[in-house]
Amino acid sequence: MANIVFIECSSLSINYDVFGIATVSFVVVADDNDVDLEGYRTLTIGAATYTGYITSVTVKPITGTAWYEYSVSLTMTSEL
């Protein structure tokens, strides 16, 4: 299990469709390739709380390091 895990803040993207469903994407950086992403199914960003499901994950090593990059996308709804 990873010891150090964080969201790379500049990667955060939130897009809404006409029905108010949000697609939330971001990159998680970790020191291991075994990260439990279930904790990201609920996110508080500013005053909004997003809840949803992971729709895709891509994992790749960061070249020249022992770290990994997880590109995560979720389909979510939000509450203020």
Buried (B, 14 or more C-beta within 10 A) or exposed (E): EBEEBEBEEEBEEBEEEEEEEBBBBBBBBBEEEEBEBEEBEEBEBEEEBBEBEBEEBEBEEEEEEEBBBBBBBBBBEBEE
